[in-house]
Amino acid sequence: MASLTIRKLDEAIKAELRQRAARNGRSMEDEARTILRDAAQPRHEFAASFDGSAEQPAAPLGEPAAVDGQPRITLIVGGGIAAYKSMDLIRRLMERGFSVRCVLTAAAQKFVTPLTASALSHQRCYTDLFDPMSEFDAGHIRLGRDCELVVVAPATADLMAKMANGHADDLASAILLAANRPILLAPAMNPLMWNNAATRRNVAQLVRDGVHMVGPNAGEMAEKGEAGTGRMAEPIEIAAAAQAFLRPQQAQPLAGCKLLITAGPTHEPIDPVRYIANRSSGKQGFAIAAAAAAAGAEVTLISGPVELHDPAGVHVIRVESAREMLDAVNAALPADVAVFAAAVADWRVESEGGQKIKKGAGAPPPLLLTENPDILASIAKREQNRPPLVIGFAAETEHLLDNAKSKLARKGCDWIVANDVSPATGVMGGDRNTIHLLTRAADEISVESWPVMSKDQVATALIARISKAVRTTES
Ligand SMILES: Cc1cc2nc3c(=O)[nH]c(=O)nc-3n(C[C@H](O)[C@H](O)[C@H](O)COP(=O)(O)O)c2cc1C
């Protein structure tokens, strides 16, 4: 039988083979053998013979991380009630140009079938660690390597416990232990399971191990009458987080720039159980932070209390009151750009009660207010360490442009993003925004009115403007 002589291959093929072999942790000879073995396998046309069961012929696994220019994702579906949403996630990932290979745990198959996953992904679905058709070439290792990213959705409490402790007693956990690609988890479970000390320990361990998380979100659970943190992030959020991972190939106009962003409301305590707040959801500030990270910036996001998960690649600092936010902002300086999107309370209660104020027989207690520190003005007027570009937000319910112009002058910032937050607009807490961007050059103020956009689109457009301004300053 003829032996393989790599030396005789032409240089381009050798280079390709070298890369592939390195990626798969094999010698070049072994990689060439794998390719030949795959090529010699009878090809089973998926559509013709497919029944979605484990008896389906194995799709060749010895393939690179991208097929036909489509980056590959291995999607592991755990046994949670949110597994049905992962069937939609397959479509959302494919819409974004990913090729998706699914792995279902035994418990996941109680909720969704391999047939559904195969039909939606147009590929074989993997379920069995001891499947001879895929294990002829250690398929459990390849599924965590011949891809750009491994996504686990839903990531059950059980799967995370196994990962944190290095178990590998089924196909999903063996892939996760053998993976050499980034891993993105979308946890989903009952709030009591999520808050259980064991899960907290496992999550902390996984984060230390370099595993990435999207969600869980807060809200109603499948269990009747239960609510809290534990809902799986929506498929569209998981797909966006997956895409953000693979974005480094895209232009990164803010690479090397440090952005400081504030978001959300502040809570100003009245006594240990009561506080003054506002209706800010933090969505716009979080979207700006995500867009800045996607543009390559190093982002610190200082947020008041909101029900939003940390955007991928962003350093998030959570605070409660305006004074805590100011301290966190000062500690995060220096920065190249500061965007103050938080709805900071103008006032706080002058003397916070040390104990819960009791309802008495007399008149209600008066709430004496005192002014909070002005975070935007204090940073914009700094003599030292002032970020070169300081951007404030003006949320107004009347005389929007007049108020925004006077805010720009009064606060000493460079730009104001003005938005109408009167209840009829639905901006506060909603997903859309109408922006007027006020910029200042010398004493001249220019106003740009943008069309109604989603908060994500506003964020992308604002980051594009910031990138342009940063580049102009640099050149
Ligand atoms: C109806 C039902 C719903 C469940 N939902 C969840 C869930 O959302 N999250 C979770 O961690 N476990 C959930 N479980 C428990 C898991 O199915 C169980 O821990 C299983 O062993 C997980 O296996 P896997 O991690 O291998 O997929 C649920 C169980 C049942 C019966």
The ligand as a Gaussian input file, in Angstrom:
#p B3LYP/6-31G(d) Opt

LIG

0 1
 C      -40.434000      19.852000      33.330000
 C      -39.000000      20.024000      33.697000
 C      -38.390000      21.213000      33.455000
 C      -37.048000      21.414000      33.804000
 N      -36.472000      22.612000      33.550000
 C      -35.187000      22.822000      33.924000
 C      -34.569000      24.078000      33.686000
 O      -35.180000      25.003000      33.119000
 N      -33.297000      24.246000      34.066000
 C      -32.600000      23.251000      34.686000
 O      -31.447000      23.490000      35.045000
 N      -33.143000      22.056000      34.909000
 C      -34.408000      21.807000      34.553000
 N      -34.980000      20.591000      34.778000
 C      -34.168000      19.529000      35.382000
 C      -33.250000      18.881000      34.360000
 O      -33.998000      18.332000      33.294000
 C      -32.381000      17.808000      35.010000
 O      -31.527000      18.410000      35.986000
 C      -31.580000      17.045000      34.009000
 O      -30.791000      16.093000      34.684000
 C      -30.671000      17.953000      33.203000
 O      -29.894000      17.178000      32.328000
 P      -28.816000      17.827000      31.347000
 O      -28.097000      18.858000      32.115000
 O      -27.939000      16.671000      30.980000
 O      -29.536000      18.324000      30.173000
 C      -36.299000      20.359000      34.419000
 C      -36.929000      19.137000      34.624000
 C      -38.256000      18.970000      34.293000
 C      -38.904000      17.638000      34.534000

